[in-house]
């Protein structure tokens, strides 16, 4: 079976992602700043979940049950230890956007897996 490759710009990928999750009743929230002033434990945002840290820790309740975002992130080293790979190939970057969908007590793996099968 032959699959035709479709080229999309970053803006088109971002919009397609947001449109899909908006159709699944997610609130689209903006990226947080890459430096979170209210969180002194992080030098900068390195993952899409950082802006939801207080919700995951139980110290804040989300105003939405379903959320999707495109979070600006910076990675320079750490868990992945791939700083030496930046610039050598097309997938190791220091500044990137992470697309994320989040459920705060509303759905779990079953729905996510089913939605992923439609991509």
C-alpha atoms as an extended CHARMM CRD file, in Angstrom:
* protein
*
       119  EXT
         1         1  UNK       CA              0.0000000000        0.0000000000        0.0000000000  PROA      1               0.0000000000
         2         2  UNK       CA              1.4320000000        3.3720000000       -1.0140000000  PROA      2               0.0000000000
         3         3  UNK       CA              0.9920000000        6.3650000000        1.2690000000  PROA      3               0.0000000000
         4         4  UNK       CA              1.3680000000        9.8290000000       -0.1920000000  PROA      4               0.0000000000
         5         5  UNK       CA              3.4630000000       12.1700000000        1.9410000000  PROA      5               0.0000000000
         6         6  UNK       CA              1.7220000000       15.4340000000        2.7620000000  PROA      6               0.0000000000
         7         7  UNK       CA              3.7890000000       18.5040000000        3.5950000000  PROA      7               0.0000000000
         8         8  UNK       CA              2.4140000000       20.8930000000        6.1520000000  PROA      8               0.0000000000
         9         9  UNK       CA              3.8230000000       24.0520000000        7.6280000000  PROA      9               0.0000000000
        10        10  UNK       CA              4.2760000000       24.3140000000       11.3900000000  PROA      10              0.0000000000
        11        11  UNK       CA              1.2710000000       26.6430000000       11.5290000000  PROA      11              0.0000000000
        12        12  UNK       CA             -0.8580000000       24.0820000000        9.6650000000  PROA      12              0.0000000000
        13        13  UNK       CA              0.2140000000       21.2470000000       11.9860000000  PROA      13              0.0000000000
        14        14  UNK       CA             -0.5320000000       23.4030000000       15.0300000000  PROA      14              0.0000000000
        15        15  UNK       CA             -3.9530000000       24.4280000000       13.6690000000  PROA      15              0.0000000000
        16        16  UNK       CA             -4.8660000000       20.8630000000       12.7050000000  PROA      16              0.0000000000
        17        17  UNK       CA             -3.9390000000       19.6480000000       16.2010000000  PROA      17              0.0000000000
        18        18  UNK       CA             -5.9870000000       22.3880000000       17.8660000000  PROA      18              0.0000000000
        19        19  UNK       CA             -8.9770000000       21.8450000000       15.5710000000  PROA      19              0.0000000000
        20        20  UNK       CA             -8.9700000000       18.1040000000       16.3140000000  PROA      20              0.0000000000
        21        21  UNK       CA             -8.9370000000       18.5620000000       20.0890000000  PROA      21              0.0000000000
        22        22  UNK       CA            -11.4270000000       21.4330000000       19.9440000000  PROA      22              0.0000000000
        23        23  UNK       CA            -13.7570000000       18.9250000000       18.1980000000  PROA      23              0.0000000000
        24        24  UNK       CA            -13.2190000000       16.6380000000       21.2270000000  PROA      24              0.0000000000
        25        25  UNK       CA            -14.4100000000       19.4270000000       23.5740000000  PROA      25              0.0000000000
        26        26  UNK       CA            -10.9570000000       20.5300000000       24.7610000000  PROA      26              0.0000000000
        27        27  UNK       CA            -10.2950000000       24.1110000000       25.7880000000  PROA      27              0.0000000000
        28        28  UNK       CA             -7.3410000000       25.4190000000       23.7570000000  PROA      28              0.0000000000
        29        29  UNK       CA             -5.0150000000       27.2640000000       26.1430000000  PROA      29              0.0000000000
        30        30  UNK       CA             -2.0580000000       29.4220000000       25.1530000000  PROA      30              0.0000000000
        31        31  UNK       CA              1.5450000000       28.4770000000       25.6850000000  PROA      31              0.0000000000
        32        32  UNK       CA              2.9270000000       29.6500000000       28.9890000000  PROA      32              0.0000000000
        33        33  UNK       CA              6.0750000000       31.8020000000       28.8760000000  PROA      33              0.0000000000
        34        34  UNK       CA              9.2900000000       29.7720000000       28.6270000000  PROA      34              0.0000000000
        35        35  UNK       CA             10.3150000000       31.2360000000       31.9920000000  PROA      35              0.0000000000
        36        36  UNK       CA              7.6510000000       30.6100000000       34.6340000000  PROA      36              0.0000000000
        37        37  UNK       CA              7.9330000000       33.4490000000       37.1310000000  PROA      37              0.0000000000
        38        38  UNK       CA              5.6780000000       31.6610000000       39.6340000000  PROA      38              0.0000000000
        39        39  UNK       CA              7.7960000000       28.4760000000       39.6770000000  PROA      39              0.0000000000
        40        40  UNK       CA             11.3140000000       28.9440000000       41.0450000000  PROA      40              0.0000000000
        41        41  UNK       CA             12.0040000000       25.1970000000       40.6840000000  PROA      41              0.0000000000
        42        42  UNK       CA             12.3220000000       25.5190000000       36.8960000000  PROA      42              0.0000000000
        43        43  UNK       CA             14.8860000000       27.6280000000       35.0990000000  PROA      43              0.0000000000
        44        44  UNK       CA             12.7370000000       27.3880000000       31.9620000000  PROA      44              0.0000000000
        45        45  UNK       CA              9.9310000000       25.2820000000       30.4920000000  PROA      45              0.0000000000
        46        46  UNK       CA             11.2510000000       21.9780000000       29.1530000000  PROA      46              0.0000000000
        47        47  UNK       CA              7.9760000000       20.0570000000       28.7220000000  PROA      47              0.0000000000
        48        48  UNK       CA              4.4000000000       20.6680000000       27.7050000000  PROA      48              0.0000000000
        49        49  UNK       CA              3.1220000000       19.6970000000       31.1420000000  PROA      49              0.0000000000
        50        50  UNK       CA              5.0420000000       22.3760000000       33.1080000000  PROA      50              0.0000000000
        51        51  UNK       CA              2.2080000000       24.8990000000       33.1170000000  PROA      51              0.0000000000
        52        52  UNK       CA             -0.0650000000       22.2350000000       34.6480000000  PROA      52              0.0000000000
        53        53  UNK       CA              2.3670000000       21.1740000000       37.3870000000  PROA      53              0.0000000000
        54        54  UNK       CA              0.2250000000       22.5430000000       40.2450000000  PROA      54              0.0000000000
        55        55  UNK       CA             -2.8100000000       20.6530000000       38.9190000000  PROA      55              0.0000000000
        56        56  UNK       CA             -0.8960000000       17.3540000000       38.7590000000  PROA      56              0.0000000000
        57        57  UNK       CA              0.4480000000       17.9420000000       42.2840000000  PROA      57              0.0000000000
        58        58  UNK       CA             -3.0550000000       18.6650000000       43.5910000000  PROA      58              0.0000000000
        59        59  UNK       CA             -2.3330000000       22.2110000000       44.7700000000  PROA      59              0.0000000000
        60        60  UNK       CA             -4.6290000000       23.7910000000       42.1590000000  PROA      60              0.0000000000
        61        61  UNK       CA             -7.8210000000       22.6560000000       40.4430000000  PROA      61              0.0000000000
        62        62  UNK       CA             -8.1230000000       23.1400000000       36.6950000000  PROA      62              0.0000000000
        63        63  UNK       CA            -10.9870000000       25.2750000000       35.5000000000  PROA      63              0.0000000000
        64        64  UNK       CA            -11.3260000000       22.8840000000       32.5270000000  PROA      64              0.0000000000
        65        65  UNK       CA            -11.6450000000       19.0960000000       32.4110000000  PROA      65              0.0000000000
        66        66  UNK       CA            -10.0700000000       18.8580000000       28.9230000000  PROA      66              0.0000000000
        67        67  UNK       CA             -7.2280000000       21.0370000000       27.6560000000  PROA      67              0.0000000000
        68        68  UNK       CA             -4.9720000000       21.1340000000       24.6150000000  PROA      68              0.0000000000
        69        69  UNK       CA             -1.9540000000       23.3740000000       24.0650000000  PROA      69              0.0000000000
        70        70  UNK       CA              1.1190000000       23.9930000000       21.9670000000  PROA      70              0.0000000000
        71        71  UNK       CA              3.7810000000       24.7670000000       24.5670000000  PROA      71              0.0000000000
        72        72  UNK       CA              7.0300000000       26.5310000000       23.6920000000  PROA      72              0.0000000000
        73        73  UNK       CA              9.9070000000       24.5660000000       25.2790000000  PROA      73              0.0000000000
        74        74  UNK       CA             13.6590000000       24.8380000000       25.7010000000  PROA      74              0.0000000000
        75        75  UNK       CA             15.9420000000       21.8350000000       26.1330000000  PROA      75              0.0000000000
        76        76  UNK       CA             19.6760000000       22.0950000000       26.6370000000  PROA      76              0.0000000000
        77        77  UNK       CA             20.4590000000       18.8530000000       28.4380000000  PROA      77              0.0000000000
        78        78  UNK       CA             19.1390000000       16.7560000000       31.2690000000  PROA      78              0.0000000000
        79        79  UNK       CA             17.2260000000       13.5020000000       31.1630000000  PROA      79              0.0000000000
        80        80  UNK       CA             17.7880000000       12.9460000000       27.4550000000  PROA      80              0.0000000000
        81        81  UNK       CA             21.4400000000       14.1160000000       27.4980000000  PROA      81              0.0000000000
        82        82  UNK       CA             21.3280000000       14.8310000000       23.8020000000  PROA      82              0.0000000000
        83        83  UNK       CA             22.7900000000       18.3410000000       23.6790000000  PROA      83              0.0000000000
        84        84  UNK       CA             25.6530000000       17.0000000000       21.5980000000  PROA      84              0.0000000000
        85        85  UNK       CA             23.1320000000       15.9500000000       18.9310000000  PROA      85              0.0000000000
        86        86  UNK       CA             21.6220000000       19.4290000000       18.4240000000  PROA      86              0.0000000000
        87        87  UNK       CA             22.2090000000       20.6480000000       14.8820000000  PROA      87              0.0000000000
        88        88  UNK       CA             23.4440000000       17.3040000000       13.5530000000  PROA      88              0.0000000000
        89        89  UNK       CA             20.0700000000       15.9490000000       12.4860000000  PROA      89              0.0000000000
        90        90  UNK       CA             16.5410000000       17.2140000000       11.9160000000  PROA      90              0.0000000000
        91        91  UNK       CA             14.9810000000       16.2010000000       15.2440000000  PROA      91              0.0000000000
        92        92  UNK       CA             17.2840000000       17.3850000000       18.0460000000  PROA      92              0.0000000000
        93        93  UNK       CA             16.4260000000       20.9950000000       18.8340000000  PROA      93              0.0000000000
        94        94  UNK       CA             16.9150000000       23.3610000000       21.7250000000  PROA      94              0.0000000000
        95        95  UNK       CA             13.7710000000       25.4330000000       21.1090000000  PROA      95              0.0000000000
        96        96  UNK       CA             10.5950000000       23.6560000000       20.0200000000  PROA      96              0.0000000000
        97        97  UNK       CA              6.8410000000       23.4290000000       20.5470000000  PROA      97              0.0000000000
        98        98  UNK       CA              5.3140000000       20.4570000000       22.2830000000  PROA      98              0.0000000000
        99        99  UNK       CA              1.7110000000       19.5980000000       21.3590000000  PROA      99              0.0000000000
       100       100  UNK       CA             -0.2860000000       18.2640000000       24.2770000000  PROA      100             0.0000000000
       101       101  UNK       CA             -3.7670000000       17.1330000000       25.2010000000  PROA      101             0.0000000000
       102       102  UNK       CA             -4.6570000000       16.8890000000       28.8490000000  PROA      102             0.0000000000
       103       103  UNK       CA             -7.5120000000       15.3770000000       30.8020000000  PROA      103             0.0000000000
       104       104  UNK       CA             -8.0290000000       16.3930000000       34.3950000000  PROA      104             0.0000000000
       105       105  UNK       CA            -10.1900000000       13.5400000000       35.6340000000  PROA      105             0.0000000000
       106       106  UNK       CA            -12.3370000000       13.2490000000       32.4850000000  PROA      106             0.0000000000
       107       107  UNK       CA            -10.8550000000       10.5260000000       30.2570000000  PROA      107             0.0000000000
       108       108  UNK       CA             -7.8230000000        8.2620000000       30.1230000000  PROA      108             0.0000000000
       109       109  UNK       CA             -6.0080000000        5.8570000000       27.8070000000  PROA      109             0.0000000000
       110       110  UNK       CA             -9.0310000000        4.2530000000       26.1310000000  PROA      110             0.0000000000
       111       111  UNK       CA            -10.2380000000        7.5130000000       24.5920000000  PROA      111             0.0000000000
       112       112  UNK       CA             -6.7410000000        8.7660000000       23.7370000000  PROA      112             0.0000000000
       113       113  UNK       CA             -5.8530000000        5.5360000000       21.9540000000  PROA      113             0.0000000000
       114       114  UNK       CA             -9.1350000000        5.5260000000       20.0180000000  PROA      114             0.0000000000
       115       115  UNK       CA             -8.6240000000        9.1440000000       18.9210000000  PROA      115             0.0000000000
       116       116  UNK       CA             -5.0290000000        8.3980000000       17.9050000000  PROA      116             0.0000000000
       117       117  UNK       CA             -6.2450000000        5.6360000000       15.6270000000  PROA      117             0.0000000000
       118       118  UNK       CA             -8.1590000000        8.2320000000       13.6340000000  PROA      118             0.0000000000
       119       119  UNK       CA             -5.0550000000       10.2260000000       12.7590000000  PROA      119             0.0000000000
